Amino acid sequence: MESFSLILAIVVVTALAFDFTNGFHDTANAMATTISTGALRPKVAVAMSAVLNLVGAFLSVEVANTISKGLVDEAGIRPEVIFAALVGAILWNLLTWLVGLPSSSSHALMGGLIGATVASAGFGAVHGDVLVTKVLIPAIAAPLVAGLAAMFATRLTYRMGRNADAKASEKGYRAGQIASAGLVSLAHGTNDAQKTMGIITLALVAGGTLAPDSDPPMWVILSAGIAIALGTYLGGWRIIRTMGKGLTDLQPQQGFAAQTSAATVILASSHLGFSLSTTHSVSGSVMGAGLGRKGGVVRWSTATRMFVAWGLTLPAAALVAAIAEWVCGFGSWGTAVVAVFLIASSAAIWKISRREVVDHTNVNDHEAPGAEPAGVVTQAMAAVTPPPAGTVSDELAATIPAPNDPASPARTSV
């Protein structure tokens, strides 16, 4: 094993901490629809996902190489830069987990790495062509492709099963959901676990313990796989609730179509070395599946909050990482200050989360769809639509006094 300096050891531990947050932050990607439709019990679902994430970590290193060799110039990177990048990524993951928003752990890491690198070595140390072709374009294309695929798959699924027995069909699709959820978990391991492998490998190269252009050592692959598996088993229940119940209400047919579409997109991107956001892919497929069923709806207020978080992920993580790198530049005491700040902030976020606990016992509890404020179009339609014959509106009924109410004014017969 490589010889370690203290700062390099801190970077590796922090990278594995990020991998752990990545695991529980992205558990929803694989298991939210399976849990929301009742295909699997919550704890069984996250245990299955954890095992398959660990297996997936060993299937490829293409994404890890994109991060460690392609995104930034290895020659201008110090271990402190990697540490600052991880601080930005971890804090963004924790903040979005606290509010239950499925943002991209991948883009948080990319943003942190870019921000810290620019603060340390300038814009020239970032490879803009790699950023555009392997990060930004997939970020836009992935939810669109997965969403369209899921929408058409949902329509095809309902069309093929329109004459089938409802109970038998639902049972079959629940089994299909379990299989497709496993495929998403495997795909997540091949994509997201590799990002931590890539960042640790980059730190080892920056610290002089690995030669440039090296592939991740086996101990890096193993430790990254275990960290993301443990985080997955912990379960990011807040985000699972949003993904499974907050965006739309899914039936087993829709869940199967959504997960299969997302897994296909993620596995294809891993093969090509694209640092794809599994969150973007799965969220897009869930919305596509919601639109694919006749009468299905997408709760656009929740989706809009999610889109805003997606847009802020890269710049927010980059800004925090750049500030952290500036503080680390003052020497060992600066690095210690950043480390204390990270620990204190993480503890504060966890303490705030305890005010309203979301776990496997209440993950499927959610407000009825009617609780969402009606949009302008919905309000306008309600205003011009007459009530059914023989009924009285709630507002009019409230103005008619009860016949036996002694406090009511005298009634006039007509």
C-alpha positions as CSV (number, residue, x, y, z in Angstrom):
1,M,0.0,0.0,0.0
2,E,1.1,3.6,-0.7
3,S,2.9,5.6,2.0
4,F,0.5,8.3,3.4
5,S,1.1,11.8,4.7
6,L,-1.4,13.1,7.3
7,I,-3.2,15.3,4.8
8,L,-3.5,12.5,2.3
9,A,-5.0,10.3,5.0
10,I,-7.5,13.1,5.9
11,V,-8.4,13.3,2.2
12,V,-9.0,9.6,1.8
13,V,-11.2,9.5,5.0
14,T,-13.1,12.5,3.8
15,A,-13.6,11.0,0.4
16,L,-15.1,7.8,2.0
17,A,-17.3,10.0,4.1
18,F,-18.6,11.6,0.9
19,D,-19.1,8.2,-0.6
20,F,-21.2,7.3,2.5
21,T,-23.4,10.4,2.0
22,N,-23.6,9.6,-1.7
23,G,-25.0,6.2,-0.7
24,F,-27.8,7.4,1.6
25,H,-28.5,10.4,-0.6
26,D,-29.0,8.3,-3.7
27,T,-30.8,5.2,-2.2
28,A,-34.0,6.8,-3.6
29,N,-32.7,6.4,-7.1
30,A,-33.0,2.6,-6.9
31,M,-35.6,1.9,-4.4
32,A,-38.1,4.8,-4.0
33,T,-40.6,3.5,-6.5
34,T,-40.2,-0.1,-5.3
35,I,-40.9,1.1,-1.7
36,S,-43.8,3.5,-2.7
37,T,-45.7,0.8,-4.6
38,G,-45.2,-1.8,-1.9
39,A,-43.2,-4.2,-4.0
40,L,-40.6,-4.5,-1.2
41,R,-40.6,-3.6,2.5
42,P,-38.4,-0.6,3.1
43,K,-35.6,-2.3,5.1
44,V,-35.4,-5.2,2.7
45,A,-35.2,-2.8,-0.3
46,V,-32.3,-0.8,1.1
47,A,-30.4,-4.0,2.1
48,M,-30.8,-5.4,-1.4
49,S,-29.7,-2.1,-2.9
50,A,-26.6,-2.0,-0.6
51,V,-25.4,-5.4,-1.7
52,L,-25.8,-4.7,-5.4
53,N,-24.1,-1.3,-5.1
54,L,-21.1,-3.1,-3.7
55,V,-21.1,-5.6,-6.5
56,G,-21.5,-2.8,-9.1
57,A,-18.4,-1.0,-7.8
58,F,-16.2,-3.8,-9.2
59,L,-17.6,-3.9,-12.7
60,S,-15.9,-0.9,-14.3
61,V,-13.4,1.9,-13.8
62,E,-14.3,4.1,-16.8
63,V,-16.1,6.8,-14.8
64,A,-13.3,6.8,-12.2
65,N,-10.8,7.4,-14.9
66,T,-12.9,10.3,-16.3
67,I,-12.6,12.0,-12.9
68,S,-9.0,11.1,-12.0
69,K,-7.5,11.7,-15.4
70,G,-9.9,13.9,-17.5
71,L,-11.7,16.7,-15.7
72,V,-8.8,18.6,-14.2
73,D,-5.0,18.8,-14.7
74,E,-3.4,16.4,-12.3
75,A,-0.1,18.3,-12.3
76,G,-1.7,21.4,-10.6
77,I,-3.6,19.6,-7.9
78,R,-2.6,19.3,-4.3
79,P,-4.3,17.0,-1.7
80,E,-5.6,20.1,0.0
81,V,-7.5,20.9,-3.2
82,I,-9.2,17.5,-3.1
83,F,-10.1,18.0,0.5
84,A,-11.7,21.4,-0.2
85,A,-13.6,19.8,-3.1
86,L,-15.0,17.1,-0.8
87,V,-16.1,19.7,1.8
88,G,-18.2,21.5,-0.8
89,A,-19.7,18.2,-2.0
90,I,-20.5,16.8,1.4
91,L,-22.2,19.9,2.7
92,W,-24.4,20.2,-0.4
93,N,-25.4,16.5,-0.1
94,L,-26.4,17.0,3.5
95,L,-28.3,20.2,2.9
96,T,-30.4,18.7,0.1
97,W,-30.9,15.5,2.1
98,L,-32.3,17.6,5.0
99,V,-34.9,19.2,2.8
100,G,-35.6,16.0,1.0
101,L,-34.5,17.1,-2.5
102,P,-33.0,14.5,-4.9
103,S,-30.1,16.6,-6.2
104,S,-27.0,15.1,-7.8
105,S,-24.2,13.8,-5.7
106,S,-22.1,13.5,-8.8
107,H,-22.5,17.2,-9.7
108,A,-21.8,18.2,-6.2
109,L,-18.5,16.4,-6.4
110,M,-17.8,17.8,-9.9
111,G,-18.7,21.3,-8.7
112,G,-16.5,21.0,-5.6
113,L,-13.6,19.8,-7.6
114,I,-13.9,22.5,-10.2
115,G,-14.3,25.3,-7.6
116,A,-11.3,24.1,-5.5
117,T,-9.1,23.7,-8.6
118,V,-9.9,27.1,-10.0
119,A,-9.2,28.7,-6.6
120,S,-5.9,26.9,-6.5
121,A,-4.6,26.8,-10.0
122,G,-6.9,29.0,-12.1
123,F,-9.4,28.2,-14.8
124,G,-6.7,26.8,-17.1
125,A,-6.4,23.7,-14.8
126,V,-10.0,22.6,-15.7
127,H,-10.5,20.7,-19.0
128,G,-13.5,22.5,-20.4
129,D,-14.0,20.1,-23.2
130,V,-14.3,17.1,-20.8
131,L,-16.6,19.2,-18.5
132,V,-19.0,19.9,-21.4
133,T,-19.0,16.6,-23.2
134,K,-18.9,14.2,-20.2
135,V,-20.7,16.2,-17.5
136,L,-22.9,19.0,-18.7
137,I,-24.4,17.5,-21.8
138,P,-25.2,14.2,-20.0
139,A,-26.8,16.3,-17.2
140,I,-29.3,17.8,-19.6
141,A,-29.7,14.7,-21.9
142,A,-30.1,12.0,-19.2
143,P,-33.4,13.1,-17.6
144,L,-34.9,13.9,-21.0
145,V,-33.9,10.5,-22.5
146,A,-34.9,8.6,-19.4
147,G,-38.2,10.5,-19.1
148,L,-39.2,9.9,-22.7
149,A,-38.2,6.3,-22.5
150,A,-40.2,5.8,-19.3
151,M,-43.3,7.6,-20.7
152,F,-43.4,5.4,-23.8
153,A,-42.6,2.3,-21.9
154,T,-45.5,3.1,-19.5
155,R,-47.9,3.6,-22.3
156,L,-46.8,0.4,-24.0
157,T,-47.0,-1.5,-20.7
158,Y,-50.6,-0.4,-20.1
159,R,-51.6,-1.1,-23.7
160,M,-50.1,-4.7,-23.6
161,G,-51.8,-5.5,-20.3
162,R,-55.2,-3.9,-20.9
163,N,-56.9,-7.3,-21.3
164,A,-55.0,-9.1,-18.6
165,D,-56.3,-10.0,-15.1
166,A,-55.6,-7.0,-12.9
167,K,-54.4,-8.8,-9.8
168,A,-52.1,-11.2,-11.8
169,S,-50.8,-8.3,-13.8
170,E,-50.0,-6.2,-10.7
171,K,-48.3,-9.2,-9.1
172,G,-46.1,-9.7,-12.1
173,Y,-45.1,-6.1,-12.4
174,R,-44.2,-6.0,-8.7
175,A,-41.8,-8.8,-9.4
176,G,-40.5,-6.9,-12.4
177,Q,-40.0,-3.9,-10.2
178,I,-37.8,-5.8,-7.8
179,A,-35.7,-7.0,-10.7
180,S,-35.4,-3.6,-12.3
181,A,-34.7,-2.0,-8.9
182,G,-31.8,-4.4,-8.6
183,L,-30.6,-3.4,-12.0
184,V,-30.6,0.3,-11.0
185,S,-28.7,-0.5,-7.8
186,L,-26.1,-2.4,-9.8
187,A,-25.9,0.5,-12.3
188,H,-25.5,3.0,-9.4
189,G,-22.6,1.1,-8.1
190,T,-20.9,1.1,-11.5
191,N,-21.3,4.8,-11.8
192,D,-21.4,6.6,-8.4
193,A,-19.0,4.4,-6.4
194,Q,-16.4,5.0,-9.2
195,K,-16.6,8.8,-8.6
196,T,-15.1,8.3,-5.1
197,M,-12.5,5.9,-6.6
198,G,-11.6,8.6,-9.1
199,I,-11.3,11.3,-6.4
200,I,-9.1,9.1,-4.1
201,T,-6.9,8.1,-7.1
202,L,-6.5,11.8,-8.0
203,A,-5.5,12.6,-4.4
204,L,-2.9,9.7,-4.5
205,V,-1.5,11.1,-7.7
206,A,-1.5,14.6,-6.3
207,G,0.3,13.4,-3.2
208,G,3.0,11.6,-5.2
209,T,2.1,8.1,-4.1
210,L,0.7,7.0,-7.5
211,A,2.1,7.6,-10.9
212,P,0.0,9.9,-13.2
213,D,-2.6,8.1,-15.4
214,S,-2.8,5.2,-12.9
215,D,-6.0,3.2,-12.5
216,P,-7.6,2.9,-9.0
217,P,-5.8,0.4,-6.8
218,M,-7.9,-2.6,-5.5
219,W,-8.0,-1.3,-2.0
220,V,-9.5,2.0,-3.3
221,I,-12.2,0.1,-5.2
222,L,-13.0,-2.1,-2.2
223,S,-13.2,0.7,0.3
224,A,-15.3,2.9,-2.0
225,G,-17.7,0.0,-2.7
226,I,-18.1,-0.7,1.1
227,A,-18.7,3.0,1.9
228,I,-21.4,3.5,-0.6
229,A,-23.0,0.2,0.4
230,L,-23.1,1.2,4.0
231,G,-24.6,4.6,3.2
232,T,-27.2,2.9,1.0
233,Y,-28.3,0.6,3.7
234,L,-28.7,3.5,6.1
235,G,-31.4,4.7,3.7
236,G,-32.0,8.4,2.7
237,W,-35.6,8.2,3.8
238,R,-36.4,11.9,3.3
239,I,-35.4,11.7,-0.4
240,I,-37.1,8.3,-0.8
241,R,-40.3,10.0,0.3
242,T,-40.0,12.8,-2.2
243,M,-39.0,10.5,-5.1
244,G,-41.6,7.9,-4.4
245,K,-44.6,10.0,-3.3
246,G,-43.7,13.7,-3.8
247,L,-43.3,13.8,-7.6
248,T,-46.2,11.5,-8.6
249,D,-48.2,8.5,-7.5
250,L,-46.9,5.4,-9.2
251,Q,-48.5,2.0,-9.9
252,P,-46.4,-1.1,-10.3
253,Q,-46.5,-0.9,-14.1
254,Q,-45.2,2.7,-13.9
255,G,-42.5,1.8,-11.4
256,F,-41.3,-1.1,-13.6
257,A,-41.1,1.2,-16.7
258,A,-39.4,4.0,-14.8
259,Q,-36.7,1.8,-13.2
260,T,-35.9,-0.2,-16.4
261,S,-35.6,3.0,-18.4
262,A,-33.3,4.6,-15.9
263,A,-31.1,1.6,-15.5
264,T,-30.6,1.4,-19.2
265,V,-29.5,5.0,-19.4
266,I,-27.1,4.7,-16.4
267,L,-25.4,1.5,-17.6
268,A,-24.9,2.9,-21.1
269,S,-23.3,6.0,-19.7
270,S,-21.0,4.0,-17.4
271,H,-19.8,2.0,-20.4
272,L,-19.0,5.2,-22.2
273,G,-17.3,6.8,-19.2
274,F,-19.9,9.6,-18.8
275,S,-20.1,10.9,-15.2
276,L,-23.9,10.8,-15.3
277,S,-26.1,11.8,-12.5
278,T,-28.2,8.8,-11.5
279,T,-30.5,11.2,-9.7
280,H,-31.3,13.1,-12.9
281,S,-31.9,9.9,-14.8
282,V,-34.2,8.3,-12.2
283,S,-36.1,11.6,-11.5
284,G,-36.7,12.0,-15.2
285,S,-37.9,8.5,-15.6
286,V,-40.3,8.8,-12.6
287,M,-41.8,12.0,-14.1
288,G,-42.0,10.3,-17.5
289,A,-43.8,7.3,-16.0
290,G,-46.2,9.7,-14.2
291,L,-47.1,11.3,-17.5
292,G,-47.3,8.0,-19.3
293,R,-50.4,6.7,-17.5
294,K,-53.8,8.1,-18.5
295,G,-54.9,10.3,-15.7
296,G,-51.4,10.4,-14.2
297,V,-50.0,13.6,-12.9
298,V,-46.7,15.1,-12.0
299,R,-46.6,17.5,-9.0
300,W,-44.8,20.4,-10.7
301,S,-44.3,22.4,-7.5
302,T,-42.1,19.6,-6.2
303,A,-40.5,19.1,-9.6
304,T,-39.7,22.9,-9.8
305,R,-38.0,22.8,-6.4
306,M,-36.0,19.9,-7.6
307,F,-35.0,21.6,-10.9
308,V,-33.8,24.7,-8.9
309,A,-31.6,22.4,-6.8
310,W,-30.2,20.8,-9.9
311,G,-29.2,24.2,-11.3
312,L,-27.6,25.3,-8.0
313,T,-25.6,22.1,-7.3
314,L,-22.5,22.8,-9.4
315,P,-22.1,26.5,-8.5
316,A,-23.0,26.1,-4.9
317,A,-20.6,23.2,-4.3
318,A,-18.0,25.1,-6.3
319,L,-18.3,28.2,-4.2
320,V,-18.1,26.4,-0.9
321,A,-15.1,24.4,-2.1
322,A,-13.3,27.5,-3.4
323,I,-13.7,29.2,0.0
324,A,-12.5,26.1,1.7
325,E,-9.4,25.9,-0.6
326,W,-8.7,29.6,0.2
327,V,-8.8,28.9,3.9
328,C,-6.7,25.7,3.5
329,G,-4.1,27.9,1.7
330,F,-3.1,29.4,5.0
331,G,-1.4,26.2,6.0
332,S,-2.1,23.4,8.4
333,W,-4.2,25.5,10.8
334,G,-6.4,26.5,7.8
335,T,-7.0,22.9,6.9
336,A,-7.8,22.2,10.6
337,V,-10.3,25.1,10.6
338,V,-12.0,23.7,7.5
339,A,-12.2,20.2,9.0
340,V,-13.7,21.5,12.2
341,F,-16.2,23.5,10.2
342,L,-17.2,20.5,8.2
343,I,-17.7,18.3,11.3
344,A,-19.7,21.1,13.1
345,S,-21.9,21.8,10.1
346,S,-22.6,18.1,9.6
347,A,-23.5,17.7,13.2
348,A,-25.8,20.7,13.1
349,I,-27.6,19.4,10.0
350,W,-28.1,16.0,11.7
351,K,-29.5,17.7,14.8
352,I,-32.0,19.7,12.8
353,S,-33.1,16.6,11.0
354,R,-34.1,15.0,14.3
355,R,-36.9,17.6,14.7
356,E,-38.9,15.7,12.2
357,V,-37.7,12.1,11.8
358,V,-38.3,10.3,8.5
359,D,-37.4,6.6,8.5
360,H,-38.6,3.2,7.2
361,T,-41.7,3.4,9.4
362,N,-43.2,6.5,7.9
363,V,-41.5,6.9,4.5
364,N,-44.7,6.3,2.6
365,D,-46.7,8.9,4.6
366,H,-47.4,11.9,2.5
367,E,-49.9,14.6,2.0
368,A,-52.8,14.0,-0.3
369,P,-52.4,15.3,-3.8
370,G,-55.1,17.9,-3.1
371,A,-52.9,19.5,-0.4
372,E,-50.7,21.0,-3.1
373,P,-51.8,24.5,-3.9
374,A,-53.9,24.6,-7.1
375,G,-52.3,26.3,-10.1
376,V,-53.8,29.2,-12.1
377,V,-55.3,26.9,-14.7
378,T,-56.8,24.6,-12.1
379,Q,-58.4,27.5,-10.3
380,A,-59.8,29.0,-13.5
381,M,-61.3,25.7,-14.5
382,A,-62.9,25.3,-11.1
383,A,-64.4,28.8,-11.3
384,V,-66.2,28.2,-14.6
385,T,-67.3,24.6,-14.1
386,P,-70.9,24.3,-12.8
387,P,-71.5,21.9,-10.0
388,P,-73.2,18.6,-10.8
389,A,-77.0,18.6,-10.8
390,G,-78.7,18.3,-7.4
391,T,-75.6,19.5,-5.5
392,V,-74.7,22.8,-3.8
393,S,-71.3,24.2,-3.5
394,D,-69.6,24.1,-0.1
395,E,-69.6,27.9,0.0
396,L,-73.4,28.2,-0.6
397,A,-74.1,25.3,1.8
398,A,-72.1,27.1,4.5
399,T,-74.4,30.1,4.2
400,I,-77.7,28.2,4.7
401,P,-78.5,27.9,8.5
402,A,-79.6,24.6,9.9
403,P,-83.3,24.2,10.2
404,N,-83.3,23.4,13.9
405,D,-80.6,25.9,14.9
406,P,-82.2,28.2,17.5
407,A,-79.6,30.9,16.8
408,S,-80.6,31.1,13.2
409,P,-82.8,33.9,11.8
410,A,-86.4,33.2,10.9
411,R,-86.7,31.5,7.5
412,T,-89.0,32.7,4.8
413,S,-91.0,30.2,2.8
414,V,-91.2,30.7,-0.9
